[in-house]
Amino acid sequence: MMPKFRVSLLSLTLLLAVPFAPQALAKTPTAVTASQPEIASGSAMIVDLATKKIIYASQPDLVRPMASITKVMTAMVVLDAHLPLDEMLTVDISHTPEMKGIYSRVRLNSQISRRDMLLLALMSSENRAAASLAHHYPGGYDAFIRAMNAKAQALGMTHTRYVEPTGLSVHNVSTARDLTKLLIASEQYPLIGQLSTTKEETATFAHPAYSLPFRNTNHLVYRDNWNIQLTKTGFTNAAGHCLIMRTVINQRPVALV
């Protein structure tokens, strides 16, 4: 069976081939009519990035766990702090209880650059990388979580809440409308787009020295017929399959959730 986000993408691509009356992003969209294709996701939104108008929406204000979509905000907060990307950081998950029992190939207490931690968090959804970025934030882990929520409020993401930086917690919640605002804001962070769309990379760690290969969690980045500027996938049992992207479909720059 095709994962839900794959079914959704096929349906959303078809939607973009059909003319719709655009709606303002801040307004509640009208209900989906019987003539519009149904999508697998319980909540979705597509916005034309050129006009910031809604092309399609289904339950855009439904508050749900967002899983690893969280890591886009994690990256934004790191970059907003203007910390040196070449600084070597220790892999540390000591303040993230959600990490207990979660498997990772990344060794605790080994070191890697902040930039590579961002890469692993965005490209491969590596939880230990995301947690470590928060642990090495000025003011500490709690200050990082406060910064995540402050950034969400500044972006008008009024139904979004973060309690940790990985997305493992069911208490990290958002809506399709709020995540669309996050995608629009992400246009100001080209590095997030670059790292999140990297196909694969071998990461080199120190203390001890070892290397690990990583691949992108979104198979669409490997397809030449997709022009993807930013992507993040996510999955937990509570959230289900999640996907956000900035891409171009039918010559239209769009944000889709």
N, C-alpha and C positions, 0 to 999 in steps of 0.2 A: 504494500500500500504506500502511496506517495505521502510524505510528511505534509502536515497541514500547510506549512509556509510555502511549499512548492505548488500546491493546488491554488493557494491564494495568489501567487505570482502569476500563474497562467491566467487566472480570472482577471486580475488587475491589468494585465497587458491588453486583454480584450476590451476592458473598460476604456482604456485610453484611446482606443480606435473609434469610440462612439462619442458624438458631441453631447456635452452636458452644459447646462447653464451653471456657470461658476458661482460659488457662494463665498462670502467673506469668511476668513479663517475664524474670527471671533464669534460668529453667529452659529446658532444651532442649526445643522443642516436638516433638510426635509427627509422623511423616511425613504428608504430604498423602495422603488416601485417594482411591480412584478416584471416589468420589461428589462430591468437591470439585472445583470448576472449576479447570482449568489456567490459569496466567497466562503471558504472554509473557516476563516477566523471569526471569532465572536466579536471582534472590534477591529476596525481598520480606518485608515484615512489616506487619501492621496491629495497632494497639493501641488499646483503649478508653481514652481519656484520663481518664474519670471513675473507672475502677477500676484502671487501669494493668495490665490483663490482656490477654494476647495473644488476638486474635480469629483471626488467620491468620498462618502463617509458612511460607516455603519457602526452604530453604538460608540461614537468617538469619545464619549465622556464616561464610559464604563471603567471603573477603577479596578485594576488587576495587578498582580505581581508581574514584574518586568524581567525577571531573571537577569541574564548577562548583558542586556541592553544597558544596565547600570554602568557598565565599564566605559561608556562614552562620556558620561558625566565625570567619572573618575579621571579620565584623561583630560577633560576640560579644566578641572580644578588643579591638576598638576601643572598644566601649561599656563594657567592664569598666575601661578606663583612665580613664574620665570626662574625656575630652578635649573642648575646646570644639567644638561641632558647627558653629558659624558661622565657625570659623577657615578662612581661605583657604589651600589647599594647592596646591603645584605638582605637575603631572602628571610623575611620575618613575618610570621602570621600570629604572633603571640596575643594580639589584641582582637583577633577575629574568631570568635568561638564557632561561627558557622563553618569554619574550615575543618573542624574536628571530624576525622574519618574520611575526608575527601582525598582521593588519590591524586597524586601529581608526580611527574617524573623529575620535577625541579627539586633539588636538594635544599633542605633548610640550612640556613647559615652560609650557603655559597653566595657569590657576589656576581653581579651583572650591572651594566650601565642603566641609568634611568631611562634612556631612550629605548634600550632593548626590552626593559620591563614594560614600557608602553606598547611596544610592538607585540610582545607575547600576549598582553592583556587584550589588545584590540584584534589582532589577526587570529590568534588561536584560543582566545578566551581563557587564558591561563589564570586560574584563581590566585595562585600564590604570588604571581606578579602584581595583580591588582591590589591584593592585600598589602603587599610590601610597599607599594607606592604610597598608600595611606600612612603606613607606619613611619615613613621617612619625610613626612610633611612638617613644615615649621609649626611648632605648637603641639605636634603629636597627632595621634589617631583621632581623638575626639574633635580636635579642631578641624581635621579634614572632613569629618562627617558634617559638622556645622557648615563648612564651606560648600559642601555639595547641596545642602538644603537652601542655603542663602543664594546660590547660583540659580537653583530651580525657581525660587521666588522672583529673582531679578528677571528671569526669562518669561515670567507669567505662567509658570507651570504650577498652577494653584492646587491641583489634585495629586501632586507628586510628593513622595516622601522617601528619604533614604535613611537606612540605619547602619549600613555597611557598604564597602566598596566593590564587592564581587557580584552581587545579584543572587547569592545563595539564599538569602533570607526572604521569606514570604512577605515580610513587612516593607520591603522595597517595592513601592507601588506607583503606578502612573496610569495615564490614559493615552489613547491614540492621539488625541488633540494635543496633549502636553508633549508627547514625544515628537510630534510634528514640529512644535516650537523648538525643541532641542535640535532637530535636524536642520532647521533654518539657521539657528545660531551656529551650527557646526561649519557653515560656510566660511566663518572667520577663523577656522582652525585647520589650515591646509595639511598640517602634519597628521592630524587624526585621520583625514581622508587617505593620505598616503600610506600610513601604517595599516589601517583597517582593510585596505584593498591589496596589500602585499600577498602574493600567492603562497610563497613558502620561504623559509629562511632557516639557516642553522645558527643557533644561539651559542655563544661561547661564554662559559662561566669561569670564575676564578675561586680559589680557596675552598675546595679543591678545583683544579683545572679539569673541565670536561665540556663536551659539546653535545647538543641535542637538536635534531631536526624538528621543525614545526611547520604546519600547513594551515591554510585559511579554513575556517569553519563554514564559509559560504561557497558552495561549489560553483556558483554563478561567476565568480571572479576568474575562473578558468575558461570561460566562454568568450570568444572574440566578438560575438554579436551583442554583448552587454557592455555598456559604457557606464561603469559604476564608479562614482566619486567617493562614496563612503558606504560602509556596510557594517552591521553588527547583528549577529544571531544570538539567540539565547534559548535555553530550555531548562525548566525544572518541572516536576510533576504538577506543582501548583499553577505555574504560569503556562505550561504547554510550550509549543514551539513559537518563538518570537523572532521577528525580523524587522529591522529598519534599514532603509537605503536612501541615498541620494543617487539618482541615476537619470538617464535620458531614454525616453521611450517615445517612439514616433516623433522624433525631433523636438520633444518637449522636456525641459528639465523638471524633474518631479522629486518630491519627497514622498516616500510611501512607508506606511507603518502597518 
